[in-house]
Amino acid sequence: MKEDSPYRFVICTLSTATVFVCVGLVSNAFSIYLPFIIKVHGFTNTQLSLMAAVRSVASLAAMFAVDCYYAKLGLKKGIALALFCAPAAFLIYGFSSTPALYYLASAIAGFSYALGGMVPASLLIRQWFPLKPAAALGIAASGSGLGAILGPVALMFLINRFGLSSSFLIEALAIAVFAIPVIILIRENPALSTPGRPAGPGGTETSFAVKRSGRASDRDSKMLLHDRLNPREHFFIMAGIFLIGVVGLTGYNNLSLLYTTTGHSAAMVSFFLSLMGALLIIGKCSFGWIADRIGSYPAAALFCLLLCIGQTLCCFAPQAGGLLFGVTFLFLGIGLALASVGLSLMASDFCRKGNFATVLKNYQLAYTLGGLVSSAVPGILADKTGSYLPSYILFFIFSIAIFLFIVPVYRHHGGTLPHRPLKTA
């Protein structure tokens, strides 16, 4: 099969479907359940936040082993196991009535999120799109936004019609049925596993280590952004990614609670969360398109700014009417592309040659750690102050810090050239 086989578009679709399940449904759409879990089971805000903490701990543990996991199982088997962790989690949610069982389900959901999210999607895209991968990465990452579109409205209907537990069970069945054809159709690029080519996880190339005749590696390296950062710059990038995890995971997951506890109806919140899902898709595809054409640096700077504006507007949740609701979710939905496409592109831009998979894993670890460390904070502050608003004031401050950490590093390295082919993993 040729490296430019039309099957790469099928792979892009399947990568999107994987992210849709493991990120969109497992994480993004799950927030719509939170007010109903409090109502049905009487959990405290702190117990609710601990569910997110358990999921983050499990994600973090799985992320440490994600490169070994795919080296051992290969992409096809590894993605299959990650996908089926999702219905297993929702099955346990459906039979749960105590915090302990919810924590168990959250841990399994965390495994699915870490092992089936952007890491395998990035590896697949790198195999099948060697020249302009950013747009394909954006499309794959938009799967999480698709989950945020379909999830809230569908789940609100299921909860109102069948109740909380039945909704969990229906979702578990739907995910299992959806995952089967995805697993059957996923394949690694055989053009990159021929003799003489470097092999990646599972014996196949995962990083486009395609030898191009007449192009010396030294000249290629000059076309790319710098292979490494100095310790100070590395600290700034890791700190920025850590804070992206705080805002992108904890901030996003508590949006429904922020708005329902400030007097807005659950139906209205679910509508705007679905709208935000559409905006997530637009944002992620736009990030990739912009990076492929004018460069990663202007794309990162723009989306950092949009995220800052969105977090600012969250601080006005008590006064939010329909227009302010829409504008807030517009900036948040587009700006949060930084948490998915942005991480993959930063890993490519700042990795050493042959080190992409490890750098991406480390960036994902920092992102997940940010969500873990902050996951219980909104619930604890809400129990003490009676509001989720103080947490979102903190998230606004963190969004400014993200801009100040990441954008100067890109600017210093002159990242204004269009994004080049991804480095060897």
C-alpha positions in Angstrom: 0.0 0.0 0.0 1.4 3.4 -1.0 2.1 6.0 1.7 -0.3 8.4 0.0 -3.1 5.7 -0.2 -6.6 7.0 -0.1 -7.1 4.8 3.0 -5.5 7.5 5.0 -8.8 9.4 4.9 -10.4 6.3 6.4 -7.7 6.3 9.1 -8.4 10.0 9.8 -12.1 9.2 10.3 -11.3 6.2 12.5 -8.9 8.3 14.6 -11.7 10.9 15.0 -14.1 8.1 16.1 -11.6 6.9 18.7 -11.2 10.4 20.2 -15.0 10.8 20.0 -15.4 7.8 22.4 -12.4 8.0 24.6 -12.4 11.8 25.1 -15.7 13.2 23.9 -18.0 10.7 25.6 -15.8 9.6 28.5 -14.7 13.1 29.6 -16.3 16.0 27.8 -19.9 14.9 27.7 -19.8 13.3 31.1 -20.1 16.7 32.9 -23.9 16.8 32.0 -24.4 13.9 34.4 -22.9 15.7 37.4 -25.9 17.7 38.6 -28.1 14.6 38.3 -25.6 12.5 40.3 -25.9 15.0 43.2 -29.7 15.0 42.9 -30.2 11.2 42.7 -27.4 10.0 45.0 -26.9 13.0 47.3 -23.2 13.2 46.7 -21.4 16.3 48.0 -19.5 18.6 45.7 -16.2 17.3 47.2 -17.2 13.6 46.4 -18.1 14.7 42.9 -14.7 16.4 42.4 -13.0 13.3 43.8 -14.5 11.3 40.9 -12.6 13.6 38.5 -9.5 13.2 40.7 -9.7 9.4 40.5 -10.1 9.6 36.7 -7.1 11.9 36.5 -5.0 9.6 38.7 -5.9 6.6 36.5 -5.2 8.6 33.3 -1.8 9.8 34.7 -0.8 6.2 35.6 -1.8 4.9 32.2 0.0 7.8 30.5 3.3 6.8 32.1 3.0 3.4 30.3 1.4 4.5 27.0 4.5 4.2 24.9 5.3 0.7 26.3 1.6 -0.2 26.0 1.5 0.4 22.3 5.0 -1.0 21.8 3.7 -4.3 23.3 0.2 -4.5 21.8 0.5 -2.4 18.6 -2.0 0.3 17.6 -4.9 -2.0 16.6 -5.0 -4.1 19.7 -4.1 -1.2 22.0 -6.9 1.0 20.6 -9.4 -1.9 20.9 -8.7 -2.4 24.6 -8.9 1.4 25.2 -12.2 1.7 23.4 -13.8 -1.2 25.4 -12.7 0.4 28.7 -15.3 3.1 28.0 -18.5 0.9 28.0 -17.1 -1.0 30.9 -16.9 2.2 32.9 -20.4 3.3 32.0 -21.7 -0.2 32.8 -20.3 0.2 36.4 -21.7 3.7 36.6 -25.2 2.3 35.7 -25.1 -0.1 38.6 -23.5 2.3 41.1 -25.2 4.1 44.0 -22.1 4.7 46.3 -19.1 6.9 45.8 -16.7 3.8 45.9 -18.3 2.2 42.8 -18.3 5.6 41.0 -14.6 5.9 41.8 -14.0 2.5 40.3 -15.8 3.4 37.1 -14.0 6.7 37.0 -10.6 4.9 37.2 -11.6 2.6 34.2 -12.8 5.7 32.3 -9.4 7.3 33.0 -7.6 4.3 31.4 -9.8 4.7 28.3 -9.1 8.5 28.2 -5.3 8.1 28.4 -4.9 5.1 26.2 -7.4 5.9 23.5 -7.1 9.7 23.2 -4.7 11.9 21.3 -1.6 9.7 21.6 -2.8 6.8 19.4 -4.6 9.3 17.1 -1.4 11.2 16.7 0.6 8.1 16.0 -1.9 7.0 13.3 -2.0 10.4 11.7 1.8 10.5 11.7 1.9 7.2 9.8 -0.6 8.2 7.1 -0.1 11.9 6.7 3.6 12.6 6.3 3.5 16.0 4.7 0.8 18.2 6.2 -0.4 16.4 9.3 -1.7 19.4 11.3 -5.0 19.6 9.6 -5.6 15.8 9.9 -4.6 16.1 13.6 -7.2 18.8 14.0 -9.9 16.7 12.4 -9.0 13.7 14.6 -9.0 15.9 17.7 -12.5 17.3 16.7 -13.9 13.9 17.8 -13.9 15.2 21.4 -16.0 18.2 20.2 -18.4 15.8 18.4 -18.9 14.1 21.7 -19.6 17.4 23.3 -22.2 18.2 20.7 -24.1 14.9 20.7 -23.6 14.0 24.3 -25.4 16.7 26.3 -28.6 16.8 24.3 -28.8 13.0 23.9 -28.0 12.4 27.6 -30.5 15.0 28.7 -33.1 13.2 26.7 -32.1 9.8 28.1 -32.0 11.0 31.7 -35.4 12.7 31.5 -36.9 9.7 29.8 -35.3 6.7 31.5 -33.5 8.0 34.6 -29.8 8.3 35.5 -28.8 4.6 35.9 -30.6 3.5 32.7 -28.9 6.3 30.7 -25.5 5.0 31.8 -26.4 1.5 30.7 -27.8 2.7 27.3 -24.6 4.7 26.7 -22.4 1.6 27.5 -24.3 -0.5 25.0 -24.2 2.2 22.3 -20.4 2.7 22.7 -19.8 -1.0 22.5 -21.7 -1.3 19.3 -20.1 1.8 17.8 -16.5 0.6 18.7 -16.7 -2.8 16.9 -16.5 -1.5 13.3 -13.9 1.1 14.3 -11.6 -1.6 15.6 -12.1 -3.8 12.6 -11.2 -1.1 10.1 -8.1 0.4 11.9 -4.8 -0.7 10.4 -1.3 0.5 10.5 0.4 1.7 7.3 2.2 -1.3 5.7 4.2 1.0 3.5 6.2 2.0 6.7 6.9 -1.6 7.8 8.9 -2.7 4.8 12.5 -4.0 5.2 15.0 -1.3 5.9 12.5 1.1 7.5 12.6 1.8 11.2 9.9 0.1 13.2 7.8 1.7 15.8 5.2 0.2 18.3 4.0 -3.2 17.3 6.7 -3.6 14.7 5.5 -0.8 12.4 6.5 2.8 11.9 4.5 5.2 14.0 6.2 8.4 13.1 6.9 8.8 9.4 10.5 7.9 9.4 10.4 8.0 5.6 13.8 8.4 3.9 13.6 11.0 1.2 16.4 10.6 -1.3 18.5 13.7 -1.9 17.5 15.4 1.3 20.2 15.4 4.0 19.0 15.1 7.6 21.0 18.3 8.4 19.0 20.3 5.9 15.8 18.8 7.0 16.5 19.8 10.6 17.0 23.4 9.5 13.5 23.4 7.9 12.0 22.4 11.2 11.8 24.3 14.5 14.5 23.8 17.0 15.1 20.2 18.1 15.4 21.1 21.8 14.7 23.7 24.4 17.0 25.0 27.0 16.1 24.1 30.6 14.4 27.4 31.3 12.3 27.2 28.1 11.5 23.6 28.8 10.2 24.5 32.3 8.0 27.3 30.8 6.5 24.9 28.2 5.8 22.2 30.8 4.3 24.8 33.2 2.1 26.1 30.5 0.9 22.6 29.5 0.3 21.8 33.2 -2.0 24.9 33.4 -3.7 23.9 30.1 -4.6 20.7 32.0 -6.1 22.7 34.8 -8.2 24.9 32.6 -8.9 22.3 29.8 -9.8 19.4 32.1 -11.0 20.7 35.5 -12.4 24.0 34.1 -14.3 22.3 31.3 -15.6 19.5 33.4 -17.2 21.9 35.9 -18.8 24.2 33.5 -22.3 22.6 34.0 -22.0 23.1 37.7 -20.8 26.7 37.4 -23.8 27.7 35.4 -26.5 25.5 37.1 -25.4 26.7 40.6 -25.7 30.4 39.4 -29.3 30.0 38.5 -29.4 28.7 35.0 -31.5 25.7 34.0 -29.9 22.4 33.2 -31.7 22.4 29.8 -30.1 25.7 28.8 -26.7 24.6 30.0 -26.9 21.3 28.1 -27.8 23.3 24.9 -24.8 25.6 25.2 -22.5 22.7 26.0 -23.7 21.1 22.8 -23.0 24.3 21.0 -19.6 24.4 22.5 -19.0 20.9 21.1 -19.5 22.3 17.6 -17.2 25.1 18.4 -14.6 22.6 19.6 -14.7 21.0 16.2 -14.3 24.3 14.5 -11.5 25.3 16.8 -9.5 22.1 16.4 -9.8 22.0 12.6 -9.0 25.7 12.4 -5.9 25.2 14.6 -4.5 22.5 12.2 -5.4 24.5 9.1 -3.7 27.7 10.4 -0.6 25.8 11.6 -0.2 24.1 8.2 -0.4 27.4 6.4 1.1 30.2 8.5 2.9 28.3 11.2 2.5 26.9 14.7 3.6 30.0 16.5 0.8 32.4 15.3 -1.7 29.5 15.7 -0.6 28.9 19.3 -0.6 32.7 20.1 -4.1 33.2 18.7 -5.6 30.2 20.5 -4.0 31.2 23.8 -5.6 34.6 23.5 -9.0 33.1 22.7 -8.8 30.8 25.7 -7.9 33.8 27.9 -11.0 35.7 26.7 -13.3 32.7 27.3 -12.0 32.2 30.8 -12.6 35.9 31.5 -16.2 35.7 30.4 -16.8 32.6 32.7 -16.3 35.0 35.6 -19.5 36.7 34.6 -21.6 33.5 34.9 -24.2 34.9 37.4 -25.0 37.7 34.9 -25.0 35.5 31.8 -27.9 35.9 29.4 -28.3 34.1 26.1 -25.9 36.4 24.3 -23.1 36.3 26.9 -23.6 32.5 27.2 -23.0 32.2 23.5 -20.0 34.5 23.4 -18.4 32.8 26.4 -18.8 29.3 24.9 -17.6 30.6 21.5 -14.2 31.7 22.8 -13.9 28.7 25.2 -14.8 26.1 22.5 -12.4 27.5 20.0 -9.6 28.3 22.4 -9.6 24.8 24.0 -8.1 23.4 20.7 -4.9 24.3 22.4 -5.4 21.4 24.8 -5.5 18.8 22.0 -4.1 19.8 18.6 -1.8 22.3 20.4 0.0 19.6 22.5 0.7 17.4 19.5 2.1 20.2 17.4 4.2 21.5 20.3 5.6 18.0 20.8 6.6 17.9 17.2 8.1 21.5 17.2 10.1 21.1 20.4 11.2 17.4 20.3 14.6 16.1 19.4 14.8 14.1 16.2 13.6 10.5 16.9 11.9 11.5 20.2 8.4 12.6 19.3 6.5 9.8 21.0 8.3 10.3 24.3 7.9 14.1 24.2 4.2 13.8 23.4 3.8 11.4 26.3 5.5 13.8 28.6 3.3 16.7 27.4 0.2 14.6 27.9 1.5 13.6 31.4 1.9 17.3 32.3 -1.6 18.0 30.9 -3.1 15.2 32.9 -1.3 16.1 36.0 -2.7 19.6 35.8 -6.2 18.1 35.7 -5.4 15.8 38.6 -3.9 18.3 40.9 -6.8 20.7 40.4 -9.7 18.3 40.0 -10.9 18.4 43.6 -10.4 22.2 44.0 -13.7 23.4 42.5 -15.8 21.1 44.7 -13.9 22.0 47.8 -14.2 25.7 47.2 -17.9 25.3 46.3 -18.5 23.5 49.6 -16.7 26.3 51.5 -18.0 29.4 49.6 -21.3 28.1 48.1 -20.2 28.9 44.6 -18.0 27.6 41.7 -17.2 31.2 40.7 -14.0 31.5 42.8 -12.5 28.5 40.9 -13.2 30.2 37.6 -11.5 33.4 38.7 -8.4 31.2 39.4 -8.8 29.6 35.9 -8.8 33.1 34.4 -5.5 33.9 36.1 -4.1 30.6 34.9 -5.1 31.3 31.3 -3.1 34.5 31.4 -0.1 32.5 32.8 -0.5 30.0 29.9 -0.1 32.8 27.4 2.9 34.2 29.2 4.6 30.8 29.5 4.1 29.4 25.9 4.0 32.3 23.5 7.4 33.8 24.3 9.1 30.5 23.8 7.6 30.1 20.4 8.5 33.7 19.6 12.1 33.2 20.7 12.5 30.2 18.4 11.1 32.0 15.4 8.2 29.7 14.9 6.6 31.8 12.2 7.3 29.3 9.3 4.5 27.0 8.2 4.5 23.8 10.1 6.8 21.3 8.5 6.5 17.5 8.3 6.6 15.9 11.7 9.9 14.6 13.1 10.8 11.0 13.5 9.3 9.5 16.7 
